[in-house]
Amino acid sequence: MGGMSDVRVQLLAKELEAGQRVQVYDPLADLGRWGLMLHRWRTRRALLQLDDRQLRDIGLTWEQAWREGRKPFWKD
């Protein structure tokens, strides 16, 4: 899964402390409607396949993951 590295997070924190304007890249912004729906479908399907340890790592309960994973891909 995509994410920000520890180095990038530290750099952003320094920029915020210095009062600089921070521009964060949003990879989903360029997908368009169909790309976003496909992304939702894939990530929600992957969420349903995580075990208890993996869910704890991302801070979700089984019920929360199930609720999000069962949402239709066209819903936000």
C-alpha positions as CSV (number, residue, x, y, z in Angstrom):
1,M,0.0,0.0,0.0
2,G,1.2,3.5,-0.7
3,G,2.1,5.8,2.0
4,M,4.5,8.3,3.3
5,S,8.0,7.3,4.4
6,D,9.2,8.3,7.8
7,V,11.7,10.7,6.2
8,R,8.9,12.5,4.3
9,V,6.8,12.8,7.4
10,Q,9.8,14.3,9.3
11,L,10.4,16.8,6.4
12,L,6.7,17.9,6.5
13,A,6.9,18.3,10.2
14,K,9.9,20.6,9.9
15,E,8.2,22.6,7.2
16,L,5.1,23.1,9.4
17,E,7.2,24.2,12.4
18,A,9.0,26.7,10.2
19,G,5.6,28.1,9.1
20,Q,6.2,27.2,5.5
21,R,3.2,26.4,3.2
22,V,3.1,22.6,2.9
23,Q,1.8,21.0,-0.3
24,V,1.0,17.4,0.0
25,Y,0.6,15.2,-3.0
26,D,-2.8,13.5,-3.2
27,P,-2.5,10.5,-5.6
28,L,-6.2,10.0,-5.7
29,A,-6.9,13.4,-7.1
30,D,-5.7,12.4,-10.6
31,L,-7.6,9.2,-10.9
32,G,-10.9,10.5,-12.1
33,R,-14.3,9.0,-11.3
34,W,-13.7,5.4,-12.6
35,G,-10.2,5.2,-11.2
36,L,-11.4,6.3,-7.8
37,M,-14.2,3.7,-7.9
38,L,-11.7,1.0,-8.9
39,H,-9.3,2.1,-6.1
40,R,-12.1,1.9,-3.5
41,W,-13.2,-1.6,-4.7
42,R,-9.6,-2.9,-4.5
43,T,-8.7,-1.4,-1.2
44,R,-12.0,-2.4,0.4
45,R,-11.6,-6.0,-0.8
46,A,-8.0,-6.0,0.6
47,L,-9.3,-4.7,3.9
48,L,-11.6,-7.7,4.3
49,Q,-8.6,-10.0,3.9
50,L,-6.5,-8.6,6.8
51,D,-6.1,-10.7,9.9
52,D,-6.5,-9.4,13.5
53,R,-2.8,-8.5,13.9
54,Q,-2.8,-6.4,10.7
55,L,-6.1,-4.7,11.7
56,R,-4.5,-3.8,15.1
57,D,-1.5,-2.3,13.2
58,I,-3.7,0.1,11.3
59,G,-5.9,0.8,14.3
60,L,-9.2,-0.8,13.2
61,T,-11.4,-3.3,14.8
62,W,-12.8,-6.2,12.9
63,E,-16.3,-4.6,12.9
64,Q,-14.9,-1.3,11.5
65,A,-13.0,-3.1,8.8
66,W,-16.1,-5.2,7.9
67,R,-18.3,-2.2,7.8
68,E,-15.9,-0.3,5.5
69,G,-15.1,-3.4,3.4
70,R,-18.7,-4.1,2.7
71,K,-19.5,-0.6,1.4
72,P,-20.3,-0.4,-2.3
73,F,-17.4,1.0,-4.3
74,W,-19.5,3.9,-5.5
75,K,-20.1,5.2,-2.0
76,D,-17.6,7.5,-0.2
